[in-house]
């Protein structure tokens, strides 16, 4: 994975919870609550879309919302960014964080 705006050393030790909190911080909102098993909340992707004005259809599922955010920044969405059960993986969340920082630069 190529990260343009994410500190790679931080990313290696970060948990999904840490990344969701960082995403919320970057867009200036309180972090949404995490769910059992460190499943990221769909809300974070909706908030990113809203705060950055990306115009993504908010009816999409979590992986599709995340994919659209990443692709809007010009990067590719990789199959390992999502897993079964409509979950975004840690590499997928890092790609979203990288995309958010791209838009905020």
C-alpha positions as CSV (number, residue, x, y, z in Angstrom):
1,X,0.0,0.0,0.0
2,X,1.3,3.4,-0.9
3,X,0.4,6.0,1.8
4,X,1.0,9.6,0.7
5,X,-0.1,11.4,3.9
6,X,0.0,8.9,6.7
7,X,3.0,8.3,9.0
8,X,4.0,4.7,8.2
9,X,5.5,4.0,11.6
10,X,2.3,5.2,13.3
11,X,0.2,3.1,10.9
12,X,2.0,-0.1,11.8
13,X,1.1,0.1,15.4
14,X,-2.3,1.7,15.0
15,X,-5.5,-0.2,15.8
16,X,-8.7,0.2,13.9
17,X,-10.0,2.2,16.8
18,X,-7.0,4.6,16.6
19,X,-7.6,5.1,12.9
20,X,-11.3,5.9,13.3
21,X,-10.4,8.4,16.1
22,X,-7.8,10.0,13.8
23,X,-10.3,10.2,11.0
24,X,-12.8,12.0,13.2
25,X,-10.1,14.3,14.5
26,X,-9.0,15.2,10.9
27,X,-12.6,16.2,9.9
28,X,-13.3,17.9,13.2
29,X,-16.0,15.7,14.6
30,X,-16.3,13.6,17.8
31,X,-15.3,10.0,17.2
32,X,-18.3,7.7,16.7
33,X,-18.6,4.7,19.0
34,X,-16.9,1.6,17.9
35,X,-18.7,-1.7,17.8
36,X,-17.9,-5.2,19.1
37,X,-14.9,-6.8,17.5
38,X,-13.4,-3.4,16.5
39,X,-15.9,-3.1,13.7
40,X,-15.7,0.4,12.3
41,X,-18.9,2.4,12.4
42,X,-20.5,3.3,9.0
43,X,-21.1,6.7,10.5
44,X,-17.4,7.7,10.0
45,X,-17.7,7.3,6.3
46,X,-20.9,9.3,6.1
47,X,-19.3,12.1,8.2
48,X,-16.2,12.1,5.9
49,X,-18.4,12.3,2.8
50,X,-20.5,15.2,4.4
51,X,-17.6,17.2,5.8
52,X,-15.5,16.9,2.6
53,X,-18.5,17.5,0.3
54,X,-17.6,14.5,-1.9
55,X,-21.2,13.9,-3.0
56,X,-21.1,10.1,-2.5
57,X,-24.4,8.3,-2.3
58,X,-24.8,7.8,1.5
59,X,-27.1,4.8,1.0
60,X,-24.0,2.7,0.0
61,X,-22.6,0.1,2.5
62,X,-19.4,0.7,4.5
63,X,-16.9,-0.9,2.0
64,X,-18.5,1.0,-0.9
65,X,-18.5,4.3,0.9
66,X,-14.8,3.8,1.9
67,X,-14.0,2.7,-1.7
68,X,-15.6,5.9,-3.1
69,X,-13.7,8.1,-0.7
70,X,-10.4,6.5,-1.6
71,X,-11.1,6.5,-5.4
72,X,-12.2,10.2,-5.2
73,X,-8.6,11.0,-4.0
74,X,-7.2,9.4,-7.2
75,X,-6.0,6.2,-5.5
76,X,-7.1,2.6,-6.2
77,X,-9.2,0.4,-3.9
78,X,-7.6,-3.0,-3.3
79,X,-9.5,-6.2,-2.6
80,X,-7.8,-6.5,0.8
81,X,-9.3,-3.2,1.9
82,X,-12.6,-5.0,2.7
83,X,-13.5,-8.3,4.2
84,X,-16.6,-10.5,4.5
85,X,-19.3,-9.1,6.6
86,X,-19.3,-5.6,5.1
87,X,-16.2,-4.6,7.1
88,X,-13.3,-2.3,6.1
89,X,-9.9,-3.7,7.0
90,X,-7.1,-1.8,8.8
91,X,-5.4,-1.3,5.4
92,X,-8.7,0.0,4.0
93,X,-9.1,2.4,6.9
94,X,-5.5,3.6,6.4
95,X,-6.3,4.2,2.7
96,X,-9.4,6.3,3.8
97,X,-7.2,8.3,6.2
98,X,-4.7,8.9,3.5
99,X,-7.5,10.1,1.2
100,X,-8.9,12.4,3.9
101,X,-5.5,14.0,4.4
102,X,-5.1,14.3,0.6
103,X,-8.3,16.4,0.5
104,X,-7.3,18.5,3.6
105,X,-3.9,19.4,2.3
